[in-house]
Amino acid sequence: MSGEQLTVLEGLDYKSGNPVRVTISEGKIREVAPVQEEADGSLPWIAPGLVDLQINGYFGIDFNTLPLTTEAVQEVTRRIAKLGVTSYYPTVITNSPEDIERLVGIIAEACDSDPLTGQCIAGIHVEGPFISPEDGARGAHSKEYVTAPDWELFQRWQRAAGGRIRILTLSPEWDNAPEFIAKCSAEGVTVSIGHTSATPEQIRAAVAAGARMSTHLGNGAQLMLPRHPNYIWEQLASDELSPCAIADGFHLPESVLKVFLKAKAEQLMIVSDAVFLSGLAPGEYDTHIGGKVVLTPEGRLHTAHNPNILAGSAQMLPFNIEHLVRSKLCTAAQAWEMASTRPAAFMGLPAAQGLNEGAPADLVLYNWEEDKLMVREVYKNGSLI
């Protein structure tokens, strides 16, 4: 086609390790061809963009604190895109009904007023307030605003969000949960079980009603549980549920991640669940939820009064991939897919096509420097970020 603009990238296919030449046209991958000549050692790896199903903020910007501006949402989008995250679901947690409505509305406005943000935000994740009121299971969510599922209230938020709420985390321990889950599923909202103290029977009822995902499985749970049955085993055993895990090395021990990988080899997905302190320098910070917290040089975020208590996640998806590879829990390609094409496929995004002809040109070029993942270039729909 005359005047057609082509972008050509060369790199090592993240799955095969073979050198390939990727040709991009009109925002999509036009061709992936092997490089015939011998590749030199300077070629980066090339892979599909990362997809984060749960992120609460970044670089001091919190999706859960008012005043939130459209410009702040757009800044987060650009900052995390530079880390390889080309699609994400900003996450709004338990709050007053009015504040949730305002926050999702601002995120929607940010999408409408900025093309890149609109392309990168694949949907909004509302985590709560229809969760367990029990200590431990509730996590850091405010008990004041925890409530039973309310369809009219959810519809109000969905209108404010312009229909962009795509994931809803709830606990199925409420009496009306199955009916509510069925309504969400019928409208294309993925219902995820999380922050729960539900019985196995309640979890099975939720799955029958349409629940399909588990939110940060193994976290947001009471410290003491029955050996069996309990809500972690029940979710892990459910073939219909695809679990998400925070694989930063701080939230779950390697033994638990290993079991998750074995039980859910084709379904496990990795999320950052990063809070607004991610991307900031190590040090002590004052937060509106947990009070004084400490971000260590190693990347662990804990309360200042007790280093044994985590205060959230402060690491993005590349850090999680590094941990899985460093711990030899899976290959680099498997770790990358759990944070890219797998969540994309689960949510029905075109990016699920990965590094193939016709796929969106959401691409990351990166190097491994020992056990560190260094992002070199990121493309969204064929445009260099």
C-alpha positions in Angstrom: 0.0 0.0 0.0 1.5 3.3 -1.1 2.7 5.5 1.8 2.2 2.8 4.4 4.2 3.5 7.5 6.0 0.4 8.8 8.0 0.0 12.0 10.4 -2.9 12.1 11.8 -4.4 15.4 14.3 -7.1 15.9 14.7 -9.2 19.1 14.7 -12.6 20.6 11.2 -14.2 20.8 10.4 -14.4 24.5 9.2 -18.0 24.1 11.6 -19.6 21.7 14.6 -17.5 22.1 15.0 -17.4 18.3 15.8 -14.0 16.6 12.7 -12.6 14.9 11.9 -9.5 12.9 8.5 -8.0 13.8 6.9 -5.6 11.3 4.2 -3.2 12.6 1.6 -1.5 10.5 -1.4 0.6 11.5 -1.0 -0.4 15.2 -0.9 -4.2 14.6 1.7 -6.8 14.0 1.8 -7.3 10.3 4.5 -10.0 10.2 6.7 -12.0 12.6 9.6 -13.5 10.5 12.8 -15.3 11.5 16.0 -13.4 11.2 18.1 -15.4 8.7 21.4 -13.9 9.4 23.2 -14.8 12.6 22.0 -12.6 15.4 24.6 -10.8 17.5 24.6 -10.8 21.3 23.0 -7.3 21.6 19.5 -8.2 20.5 16.9 -7.6 23.3 14.1 -10.0 24.1 10.8 -9.1 22.6 7.4 -9.9 24.2 3.8 -8.9 24.4 2.9 -6.0 26.7 2.2 -6.7 30.4 -1.4 -6.7 31.6 -2.1 -5.8 35.3 -5.5 -6.8 36.6 -5.1 -5.0 39.9 -3.2 -1.8 40.6 -4.2 0.8 43.3 -1.7 3.5 42.3 1.9 4.4 41.5 4.6 7.0 42.1 2.6 8.8 44.9 -0.7 8.8 43.0 -3.5 6.9 44.7 -6.6 5.8 42.8 -8.4 5.7 46.2 -7.8 9.1 47.5 -9.6 12.3 46.7 -8.9 14.7 45.2 -7.9 12.5 42.3 -7.4 14.3 38.9 -7.6 13.1 35.4 -4.1 14.3 34.9 -2.9 12.1 37.7 -4.5 9.0 36.2 -2.9 9.9 32.9 0.5 10.3 34.6 0.2 6.8 36.2 -0.6 5.4 32.8 2.5 6.8 31.2 4.8 5.9 34.1 3.7 2.3 34.3 3.7 1.9 30.5 7.4 2.7 30.6 7.7 -0.4 32.8 6.1 -2.6 30.1 2.5 -2.4 31.4 0.5 -1.7 28.3 -3.0 -2.6 29.7 -4.2 -2.3 33.2 -7.2 -2.1 35.5 -7.0 0.8 38.0 -8.4 -0.6 41.2 -10.8 1.3 43.5 -11.2 -0.3 46.9 -13.8 -0.2 49.7 -14.9 3.4 50.4 -18.0 5.4 50.9 -20.6 4.9 48.0 -20.2 8.6 47.0 -16.3 8.4 46.9 -16.3 5.2 44.8 -18.7 6.9 42.4 -16.5 10.0 42.1 -13.3 8.0 41.8 -14.5 5.7 39.0 -16.0 8.7 37.3 -12.6 10.5 37.3 -10.9 7.5 35.9 -13.5 7.3 33.1 -12.9 11.0 32.4 -9.2 10.4 32.1 -9.8 7.7 29.5 -12.1 10.0 27.5 -9.8 13.0 27.5 -6.5 11.2 26.6 -6.2 8.6 23.8 -3.2 6.7 25.4 -5.0 6.4 28.8 -8.1 5.2 27.0 -6.1 2.6 25.2 -4.2 1.4 28.2 -7.0 1.2 30.7 -8.8 -1.9 29.7 -11.3 -1.5 32.5 -11.8 -0.6 36.2 -11.5 -3.1 39.0 -13.7 -2.4 42.0 -12.4 -4.3 45.0 -15.2 -4.1 47.7 -17.2 -2.9 49.5 -19.1 -6.2 49.2 -16.5 -8.1 51.1 -16.1 -9.8 54.5 -16.5 -7.6 57.6 -14.3 -10.1 59.5 -10.8 -9.0 60.7 -8.0 -10.5 58.7 -10.2 -11.4 55.7 -11.1 -7.7 55.4 -7.4 -6.7 55.2 -6.9 -3.0 55.2 -10.3 -2.2 53.9 -12.4 0.1 56.2 -15.0 -1.9 58.1 -17.2 1.3 58.2 -18.0 0.9 54.5 -18.3 -2.9 54.2 -21.8 -3.8 53.1 -23.9 -6.5 51.4 -24.0 -6.6 47.6 -26.3 -3.9 46.3 -27.3 -4.1 42.6 -28.7 -0.5 42.4 -25.6 0.9 44.0 -23.3 -1.0 41.7 -25.3 0.2 38.7 -24.9 3.7 39.9 -21.1 3.2 39.9 -21.2 1.6 36.5 -23.0 4.6 35.1 -20.4 7.0 36.6 -17.7 4.8 35.1 -19.3 4.8 31.6 -19.6 1.1 31.8 -15.9 0.6 32.3 -16.1 -1.5 35.5 -15.0 -4.9 34.3 -13.9 -6.7 37.5 -15.6 -6.8 40.8 -14.1 -8.4 43.9 -16.6 -9.6 46.5 -17.1 -12.2 49.2 -19.9 -14.7 48.6 -20.7 -15.0 52.3 -23.6 -12.6 51.9 -27.0 -14.2 51.5 -27.8 -12.4 48.2 -24.4 -13.0 46.7 -25.4 -15.7 44.1 -28.2 -13.5 42.7 -25.9 -10.5 42.6 -23.0 -12.5 40.9 -25.4 -13.8 38.3 -26.5 -10.2 37.4 -22.9 -9.1 37.1 -21.9 -12.0 34.9 -24.9 -11.4 32.6 -23.6 -7.9 32.1 -20.0 -8.9 31.3 -18.5 -8.1 34.6 -15.9 -10.6 35.9 -16.7 -11.5 39.5 -13.7 -12.4 41.6 -13.8 -13.9 45.1 -11.6 -12.1 47.6 -11.4 -10.7 51.1 -13.7 -13.5 52.1 -14.5 -15.8 55.1 -17.0 -17.7 53.0 -17.7 -21.4 53.6 -16.9 -23.9 50.9 -20.6 -24.2 50.2 -20.9 -20.5 49.7 -17.9 -20.5 47.3 -19.4 -23.3 45.3 -22.6 -21.4 45.0 -20.7 -18.3 43.8 -19.0 -20.3 41.2 -22.3 -21.8 40.0 -23.7 -18.3 39.8 -20.7 -17.2 37.6 -17.7 -16.2 39.7 -14.6 -16.8 37.6 -11.6 -15.4 39.4 -9.8 -15.3 42.8 -8.3 -12.0 44.0 -4.7 -12.2 45.4 -5.4 -15.8 46.6 -3.6 -16.5 49.9 -3.7 -12.9 51.0 -6.5 -10.9 52.5 -7.1 -13.9 54.8 -7.4 -14.6 58.5 -4.1 -15.7 60.2 -5.9 -18.8 61.6 -7.9 -21.1 59.4 -9.2 -24.7 59.7 -6.8 -27.2 58.2 -9.6 -28.2 55.9 -12.0 -27.3 54.5 -11.3 -23.6 54.2 -11.8 -20.9 51.5 -8.2 -21.1 50.2 -8.3 -24.8 49.5 -11.8 -24.6 48.0 -10.9 -21.9 45.6 -7.7 -23.7 44.6 -9.7 -26.8 43.9 -12.3 -25.1 41.8 -11.6 -25.8 38.1 -13.8 -22.8 37.2 -11.8 -20.2 39.2 -8.6 -18.6 37.8 -6.5 -17.3 40.7 -4.4 -14.2 40.8 -1.3 -14.1 43.0 1.1 -11.4 44.2 4.4 -13.1 43.3 6.8 -10.4 44.8 8.3 -12.8 47.3 6.9 -11.0 50.3 3.2 -11.8 50.1 3.4 -15.6 49.5 6.2 -18.0 50.3 7.8 -19.9 47.5 6.2 -23.1 48.7 2.7 -21.6 48.3 3.5 -20.2 44.8 4.9 -23.6 43.8 1.6 -25.3 44.9 -0.4 -22.7 43.0 1.6 -23.3 39.9 1.1 -27.0 40.1 -2.6 -26.8 40.8 -3.4 -24.0 38.4 -0.6 -24.5 35.8 -2.7 -23.0 32.9 -4.8 -20.6 34.9 -2.6 -18.8 37.4 -2.2 -15.1 36.7 0.2 -12.6 38.3 -0.9 -9.1 39.6 1.1 -6.3 41.2 -1.7 -5.1 43.5 0.7 -2.1 43.9 -0.2 0.7 46.2 0.6 4.4 45.5 4.0 4.1 47.2 5.3 1.8 44.4 7.9 3.6 42.4 9.0 5.8 45.2 12.4 5.7 47.0 12.9 3.5 50.1 12.1 5.2 53.3 9.3 5.9 55.9 6.0 7.3 54.7 2.7 8.4 56.3 -0.4 6.8 54.7 -4.1 7.5 55.1 -4.9 3.9 55.8 -2.0 2.2 57.6 -0.3 5.2 59.3 3.5 5.1 59.2 4.9 2.5 56.9 8.4 1.6 55.7 9.5 0.8 52.2 12.7 -1.2 52.4 15.5 -1.1 49.8 14.6 -4.7 48.9 11.1 -3.5 47.9 9.1 -4.8 50.9 6.4 -2.5 52.4 5.6 -3.0 56.1 4.1 -1.1 59.0 6.5 1.0 61.0 5.4 -0.4 64.3 5.7 -4.1 63.3 8.0 -5.2 60.4 6.2 -8.5 60.3 3.0 -6.9 59.0 2.9 -6.0 55.3 1.3 -2.7 54.4 0.6 -3.6 50.8 2.5 -4.3 47.6 5.1 -1.8 46.4 6.3 -3.6 43.3 5.2 -3.7 39.7 4.9 -6.8 37.4 8.6 -6.9 36.2 9.6 -7.4 39.9 7.2 -10.3 40.2 8.5 -11.9 37.1 12.1 -11.5 38.4 11.1 -13.3 41.6 9.5 -16.2 39.9 12.6 -16.7 37.6 15.1 -16.1 40.4 13.4 -18.7 42.5 13.3 -21.2 39.6 9.6 -21.6 40.1 9.0 -21.4 36.3 10.7 -20.3 33.2 11.0 -16.6 32.2 8.6 -17.2 29.3 6.0 -18.8 31.7 6.3 -16.0 34.2 5.9 -13.4 31.4 2.8 -15.1 30.0 1.2 -15.2 33.5 1.5 -11.4 33.5 0.6 -10.7 29.9 -1.2 -13.0 27.4 -2.9 -15.1 30.1 -4.7 -12.2 31.8 -5.4 -10.7 28.4 -7.0 -13.9 27.3 -8.9 -14.3 30.5 -10.4 -10.8 30.1 -11.1 -11.3 26.4 -8.6 -8.6 25.3 -7.1 -8.6 21.7 -3.6 -8.6 23.3 -4.2 -12.3 24.1 -2.9 -13.0 20.5 0.6 -12.2 21.8 3.5 -12.1 19.4 1.6 -13.1 16.3 0.4 -11.6 13.1 -2.8 -9.6 13.5 -2.2 -8.9 17.2 -2.2 -5.4 18.6 1.4 -4.1 18.5 1.6 -3.9 22.3 5.3 -4.9 22.7 8.1 -4.7 25.2 11.8 -5.0 24.4 13.9 -5.9 27.4 17.2 -7.4 28.5 18.1 -9.6 31.5 21.1 -8.2 33.4 21.9 -11.2 35.6 18.5 -11.6 37.4 17.2 -8.1 36.8 14.7 -7.3 34.0 15.6 -4.1 32.2 13.0 -2.6 29.9 14.4 -0.9 26.8 11.4 0.1 24.7 7.6 -0.2 25.0 5.1 0.1 22.2 1.3 0.6 22.5 -0.7 -0.1 19.4 2.6 0.3 17.4 3.5 3.7 18.9 6.7 4.0 20.9 6.1 5.2 24.5 
